[in-house]
Amino acid sequence: MNPFLLVIEALNRHHVRYVIVGGFAAVMHGSDRATRDLDIFVDLESNEARKAIEALLSIGLESRAPVDPYAFADPIQRQKWIEEKKALVFTMIDPKNLIFAVDLFVEPPMDAEQLFSRSKLIQIKDQTLRVCSIDDLIAMKKRSGRPQDLLDADVLKEIKTLRHERNPE
């Protein structure tokens, strides 16, 4: 099974509150960008974060760092990672497929409730996934400042403009 869909199915099965962001979200909005990871913001309330880890462990993913993956559910531990390691994400990998990774944000990339409320539900095969809005994705990409993200932001702005021209509201 496609590793992206496998992760989404596991998150849905465990009733995790999440939003897909990053390159895969760009693809869901119409970009033809290739990506090998899945960037996800999960609700960071401890029980919700724990459900996310359980979902990922259930499909065989492991923490890339030599730490207990359940540490992700501890806000004090996440804050230490931010302060001591300058961490932006907590990465889970599949030991059988090392080119694929799942990156969980250790803090919200923007206001969490706005990110959730503006996100869109998209159907892929038999799975429904929550993807951040195109405007939020553009803002996150621009804020990152990395060359690939700035390129993604430009492509997403172009997609948004073309959609608006086709369906002005």
N, C-alpha and C positions, 0 to 999 in steps of 0.2 A: 504494500500500500504506500502511496505517496506520503513521505514523512510529515509534510505540512498538514495534510488532512488527518493523519494519525494523531497528531498533537491536538488539533481542533476537536476531533471526536472524543479524545480523552478529557479535555477541558469541559466539553459539553456534558459528557457522562457524569462527571464529578460536580456539575452545577457551579463551575467557577465563574465568578464575575470578572470578565476580561475584555480588553480591546486590543485588536491587532494594530500595530503601528509599524513604521519602517518600510523596508523594501517590498515585503509581501503586500502590505496595505497599498503601496503605490501600484503594484500589479493589479490589485483588486479594483483600483480606480481607473485602470486602462493603460498604464505604462507597460512597455515591453521589456523592462529592466529584469535582469537575471539576479537571483539572490539565493544564497545557501543557508540563510538563517531565518528564524522567525522571531521578530521583536514583539514582545507582548507586555502590556501594562495590565497587571492584575490588581484587584482591590487589595490594598496592603493591610487591611484589618487582619489581625493574626489568624483567625479561623479561615478567612478567605485565602490568605497566602498559603496556609497549610494545605488547603484543598488543592491549590494549584500544584504544589510539590507532590502531593499524593497522586494527582492525575499524571504528572510527568514520570514519576517513578513507576507507575502501573504499566507504562509502555516501554520500560527498560532504560529510560534516560538516567544519567548520573551527573552529579555535580562535577564541573570541570576542575574547580579548585578542591584541594584536599580538606574539605569541611563537610560537616553533616548538612545535607541539603535542607533539613528542617530548620536550620538556623535562619534561612530566608524569612521564615514566619515571625522572627523575633525583631521588633523595631529597634531595639538597642543594638543588636548585632548588625543590622543593616546600616545604622548610623555609624558604627565603628568602621565598616567597610568603606563608607563614603569618606569619612575623615582620614583614615589611615591608608587606604589603598586608592583613594580617589575613584572608587567604583561608581559606575553608572548603571551597570547591569550585573545580574547573577546568571551565569551561563550553565545550562544543562546540555550534555552531549549524549549521543548514542554511541557506545563503545564499538558497535558493529558498523557504524556509518559516520566516521569522524569528520566528514565534510559538512555535515548538517549540525546546526546548533540552535538552541532556543535561548534567547536572551530575555530575562525578566527584569524590568526596571526596578531598581532598589528604592527609588523615590519617584513621585509622579513627574512626567516630562512637562506637565502643565497642570492647571487646576483639574483634579481628578473628576469631580462631579460634572464639570463642563465637558470633559473628554468623553465620559460615559453618555451624557445626555445628547450630545451632538453626533455620536457615532451612528453608523448605519448597519442594519442587518443585511447580510448577503448570503444567498443560497449557493452552495457548491455541492453538486451531487446530492447526497442525502443529509448534508450538514448545513446548519445555519451558523454563520460566524459574525461576530461584531467587529467592524472595521472603523477606525477613526475617520471622521469627516475629512473631505479633501482640504478644506480650509485649515483644520487643525494640523493635518499632515504637512501641508506647505509651511506653516508656521514652525513646526518642530524641525523640519529639514533646514529651513533658513537659519534657525537658532543654532543648530549644530555647527554650521560653518564649514563642514568637511566638503571637499570638492565634489564627491559623488552625491552628497545630500543637496548641495546647491544645484547641481545638474537635475536631480530628481524634482526639486522645487520648481525649476523652470518648466520641465515637462508637465508636471501636474497643473501649473498655471495655464499652460497651453490647452491641456485637456479640458480644464474648467471653462475656458473661454469658448472652445469649440462646442461644448455641451450647451452653453448659454446661447450661442448663436443659433443652434438647432432648435432649442426649446426655450425661448425667452419667456420669463414668467412675470 
